[in-house]
Amino acid sequence: LGVGLMATIAVGAHLFERTAPSHLPLDVLLGLCFALFVWLAVRREADERRLAASELLHRSILESMGDGVFVLNSHGIITACNRAAAHILGFEQNELVGKPLGWADAGRVTTEGDTVDAQNGPSLRTLRTGQAFSEEIVGVRLKHTGELRWLSISSRPLVGPNRDTAAVVATFTDVTEQRAAEDFVTQQRVKLVTASKMSALGEMATALGHEINNPLAIIHGKAGQLREMAELGDIDPALVAKQAERIEATANRIAKIVRSLRTFARDGAGDDFVATPIRSIIEETLELCQERLHKENIKLLVDPFPDTLTAECRPTQIAQVLLNLMMNARDAVGAQPERWIRVTVTSAAGAIVIAVSDSGPGIPPEVRDRIFDPFFTTKEVGKGTGLGLSVSRGVMRGHNGSLSLDTSSPNTRFLIQFPQDQSSTTQKKEAA
């Protein structure tokens, strides 16, 4: 205070020298200098109070946040953190301030389970590159307990006067419980999908039994004829060859049905994309339903398409989607005087389009927007889970494709669409 007063008087004396003797008396000028000093002191005190109040407000806001907040200096040292950050990591605030960022944890992993160093985390990457990163999910193993907590981390650079990154503000949210809930939902969805497929298999069981029993009866009859010829000693080589050929063809027919059944029953979500003839997918799928459609007098129409048509896909999943549409179509035409289901395969602009249409009355406009919602069904109670179309659409999205309703068709018509070359589709997405 004394130093400030002396400085003010010195300034006043200098002014007096420049204005004396024709202007203000010295005592008046000194009085004015003193008044100026008091005003400056009061103003400085008010500014300091406002600054302290602002700092308190910002600190209160920071401490009230549910998300953890770190401030790192240019060396990656924690210079400030809030209570939430310390609580999530299992420390007191004063234990974290002054420590390097990676000090607070005992290891990190990615969502794929790979170990990752703290130096490659979003906060220190921002410090090195000056780029912001948003909502990166990282598994952090707590130092005290060894517990793995999943954090969603975002980081932003604070630019210094030289336009360099002077500090980094990192915010993170504990999403461990959210991930656990998502994993639980995924598990339940898998169970429901399995239940849905088993329900469909149950519906097909009678037809499949008939489908297999007929060939078995043929094999049994042909084998009996061969035994009789052997017992009578009347063996005609040409006839034996013909009967054996018929038995072999019939056995192959049964093997084909069983192979189709296994394809439908298994989960193909983990399969790689492989180049697959579209005809093999169509034929294996129809093996499971054509006998039942025949018994119910439903005409199955497959429009001609090239045998050479192939696509990179998970054939098991495409077959499951196609069979689901076939079974839906079969239910839709059951009460119609004219019963038919048509399958059309085309290719255009590097994509495969499989269309399934039927002679049913179509889907009412008021429910078209809901047919892909989980658990929504227009079938009677006990005749559908409401998951078929929802799961099928998810499968096609996993193929970088789509499953849609063709509203321009006078009949119910669903379109399965996916690229023939998955690698080129992935490259286009990455480029975008």
C-alpha angles and dihedrals in degrees: 000000000000092000091051092049093049090049091052092049090049090053089048092050091051090052090048092054090053094047103033138139102013099047135041122357116248095248091053092048091049089050090053090049091052091049090050090051092051091049091050092048092050091047092049091050090050091049091050091050091050091048091049091048091049091049090049091050093050091045090050091050091049093049093047093056117109091210121080116249128197129182114203125193124221090278095055094255120143107245097171139005137170130239092260092058092051092045094050091051095041099245141109116254094245089054092060101042111093094021128112114259096251093050093086098061138054097221142324135234135191124236087262090058097253119141114246130190120235088238088068094050121113096257097056091039087057089050091053100040105025089231125131121235126199134208100339110174113227130171110226120193109215116237097221101043106018088232116150113233122185114223130190103214129195125179134191130188123237107214119221129214091273091055090252127124104272096172143350130230112208124188125188138183126205104237097168094115091043091054091047090052091048091050090050092050090049091051092049090048090053089051091049092048090050090049090050092052092047089050090053090048089051090053090051095044096094094048092045090051089054090044091056098035093059094057090043090054089052091051091047092050095047091047089052091052091051091050092051091051090051093049092050093045088232101127118167108193093206092051092046090052091049093049092046090050090053091049091050093049091048092049089051088052091056091046089052092053092048091048091052090048092052090048091055095044099051127079112246098181093108096047122114121244107263132181103258133179108245090217092062090054092049095046096046091049094048090050088070098051112021095086092052092047089050092052091051092049093246113149113226114208123188115184115221118264134167118284088217094064109120137165139186105251147120097269094197091058095045089051091051092051092048093048091050090054090047092053091047090051091049090054091047096054097041095103097035122110089222113047124190141136121201128199118196126183122195138159128213136159092002095307136110118226119194112187123196115191133168142189093250125124093264131241115299113248092236093064101035092097091054104045093094094049114111114262094009113130137161092203125104119273110283094020100088143019096212090232102098100086094036093053092041092054089051090052092052092048086054086058091053085250140097146241114214144163115245100224092182092067118095088219130046106284127173123193124212109196130177137149121267091218113046094182094060090049091053091049091052091051092050091049090052 
